Amino acid sequence: MATTRKVILVTGGSSGLGKSICVRLAGQGHTVYGTSRKAQPEEITDGFRMVQMDVTDDASVQKAVAGVIARESRIDVLVNNAGLGIQGPVEDISPEMAQRLFDTNVWGPHRVWRAVLPAMRKQGSGLIINISSVAANFGLPYRGFYSASKAALDRLSEALSTEVDRFGIHVVTVQPGEFNTTIGDSRLRPENISEAHRPGYEKAMEVLGGSMHYSRDPDELAQVVERIIQTKEPRTRYIVAQGMQRISILAKKLLPGRMFEKMVRKHYE
Ligand SMILES: NC(=O)c1ccc[n+]([C@@H]2O[C@H](COP(=O)([O-])OP(=O)(O)OC[C@H]3O[C@@H](n4cnc5c(N)ncnc54)[C@H](OP(=O)(O)O)[C@@H]3O)[C@@H](O)[C@H]2O)c1
């Protein structure tokens, strides 16, 4: 049972990491609201309430957040989890497709921050947890725009943290490694991969598919989120990855740039 019952909003509560976070936190006795673009009015699943929200639509975000505040009079914790993947050579991805990704992964969290911050400032407290990715640390081949979107989210979170700390609001970035979810099914991908990029792209996707298959249980990530919520002074960043994914972050700091690039290329060849 939670020591202090908190009102928690988790974007993207319908599947994967977001759903696991909602289930675990609701199980701890917190009042949890998950979101989905497809949520039905008054929908309750696994002990938490689902609200309709499309993070790419400002009015939808404002309405969902206002609904939670109307019911609970506060939001103690926001977990910005809703996100999309993308795959394809940088050259083959159209600006429109890249824009769609950023609309969900970067402008989405920004819209939700803007909707919850006035209430958190009024309360004089709040915790914002942004689900980024280990990929934010590297320009991953054929997932360049995913890396770029998560890197942008990290930098914005860092800036936001310095701006809202004075109001008693903590901002935390969580960088998961690979977890066993169905994110691969909804990844944006160009209809055509150019001949020149196809061999490299297909090999890299094979390697990625293999490693996702052996990835971790989403509840392990939910446990980290639970611990962050219980911590009085959370760290700015939590890396929830192991093995190669974790070592690579250190390797990038230590190795000359070209040597690190060679290591990444070899992994995906
Ligand atoms: N799985 C991994 O290995 C991994 C690793 C690192 C980081 N992450 C990050 O973790 C987060 C969750 O990923 P996941 O693996 O759990 O993916 P997932 O199973 O595909 O879940 C994505 C969630 O985001 C929601 N969503 C997508 N677009 C949305 C939009 N426009 N508005 C509102 N909600 C939207 C979906 O809800 P509806 O479709 O119901 O609207 C769904 O609940 C993402 O930010 C992802 O980048 C995942």
PDBQT file of the ligand as one rigid body, heavy atoms in Angstrom, charges set to zero:
ROOT
HETATM    1  N1  LIG A 301       9.726  -0.687 -25.350  1.00  0.00    +0.000 N 
HETATM    2  C1  LIG A 301      10.965  -0.275 -25.303  1.00  0.00    +0.000 C 
HETATM    3  O1  LIG A 301      11.914  -1.056 -25.458  1.00  0.00    +0.000 OA
HETATM    4  C2  LIG A 301      11.275   1.182 -25.027  1.00  0.00    +0.000 A 
HETATM    5  C3  LIG A 301      12.616   1.525 -24.809  1.00  0.00    +0.000 A 
HETATM    6  C4  LIG A 301      12.928   2.851 -24.528  1.00  0.00    +0.000 A 
HETATM    7  C5  LIG A 301      11.939   3.806 -24.467  1.00  0.00    +0.000 A 
HETATM    8  N2  LIG A 301      10.644   3.462 -24.686  1.00  0.00    +0.000 N 
HETATM    9  C6  LIG A 301       9.623   4.520 -24.614  1.00  0.00    +0.000 C 
HETATM   10  O2  LIG A 301       8.633   4.127 -23.695  1.00  0.00    +0.000 OA
HETATM   11  C7  LIG A 301       7.384   4.710 -24.067  1.00  0.00    +0.000 C 
HETATM   12  C8  LIG A 301       6.312   3.629 -24.143  1.00  0.00    +0.000 C 
HETATM   13  O3  LIG A 301       6.682   2.713 -25.146  1.00  0.00    +0.000 OA
HETATM   14  P1  LIG A 301       6.096   1.220 -25.228  1.00  0.00    +0.000 P 
HETATM   15  O4  LIG A 301       7.221   0.356 -25.629  1.00  0.00    +0.000 OA
HETATM   16  O5  LIG A 301       5.313   0.913 -24.032  1.00  0.00    +0.000 OA
HETATM   17  O6  LIG A 301       5.162   1.393 -26.533  1.00  0.00    +0.000 OA
HETATM   18  P2  LIG A 301       3.671   0.912 -26.843  1.00  0.00    +0.000 P 
HETATM   19  O7  LIG A 301       3.361  -0.393 -26.204  1.00  0.00    +0.000 OA
HETATM   20  O8  LIG A 301       3.530   1.051 -28.327  1.00  0.00    +0.000 OA
HETATM   21  O9  LIG A 301       2.778   2.017 -26.107  1.00  0.00    +0.000 OA
HETATM   22  C9  LIG A 301       2.720   3.332 -26.586  1.00  0.00    +0.000 C 
HETATM   23  C10 LIG A 301       1.653   4.073 -25.813  1.00  0.00    +0.000 C 
HETATM   24  O10 LIG A 301       1.656   5.437 -26.277  1.00  0.00    +0.000 OA
HETATM   25  C11 LIG A 301       0.354   5.801 -26.613  1.00  0.00    +0.000 C 
HETATM   26  N3  LIG A 301       0.362   6.762 -27.715  1.00  0.00    +0.000 N 
HETATM   27  C12 LIG A 301       0.958   6.686 -28.904  1.00  0.00    +0.000 A 
HETATM   28  N4  LIG A 301       0.712   7.770 -29.638  1.00  0.00    +0.000 NA
HETATM   29  C13 LIG A 301      -0.079   8.562 -28.886  1.00  0.00    +0.000 A 
HETATM   30  C14 LIG A 301      -0.681   9.828 -29.075  1.00  0.00    +0.000 A 
HETATM   31  N5  LIG A 301      -0.565  10.525 -30.213  1.00  0.00    +0.000 N 
HETATM   32  N6  LIG A 301      -1.433  10.344 -28.072  1.00  0.00    +0.000 NA
HETATM   33  C15 LIG A 301      -1.602   9.658 -26.938  1.00  0.00    +0.000 A 
HETATM   34  N7  LIG A 301      -1.066   8.458 -26.684  1.00  0.00    +0.000 NA
HETATM   35  C16 LIG A 301      -0.315   7.931 -27.659  1.00  0.00    +0.000 A 
HETATM   36  C17 LIG A 301      -0.385   4.524 -26.993  1.00  0.00    +0.000 C 
HETATM   37  O11 LIG A 301      -1.773   4.692 -26.697  1.00  0.00    +0.000 OA
HETATM   38  P3  LIG A 301      -2.978   4.535 -27.758  1.00  0.00    +0.000 P 
HETATM   39  O12 LIG A 301      -2.415   3.893 -28.992  1.00  0.00    +0.000 OA
HETATM   40  O13 LIG A 301      -3.949   3.649 -27.034  1.00  0.00    +0.000 OA
HETATM   41  O14 LIG A 301      -3.464   5.919 -27.953  1.00  0.00    +0.000 OA
HETATM   42  C18 LIG A 301       0.263   3.522 -26.038  1.00  0.00    +0.000 C 
HETATM   43  O15 LIG A 301      -0.424   3.490 -24.804  1.00  0.00    +0.000 OA
HETATM   44  C19 LIG A 301       7.611   5.446 -25.391  1.00  0.00    +0.000 C 
HETATM   45  O16 LIG A 301       7.827   6.811 -25.142  1.00  0.00    +0.000 OA
HETATM   46  C20 LIG A 301       8.876   4.783 -25.920  1.00  0.00    +0.000 C 
HETATM   47  O17 LIG A 301       9.589   5.635 -26.787  1.00  0.00    +0.000 OA
HETATM   48  C21 LIG A 301      10.275   2.156 -24.974  1.00  0.00    +0.000 A 
ENDROOT
TORSDOF 0
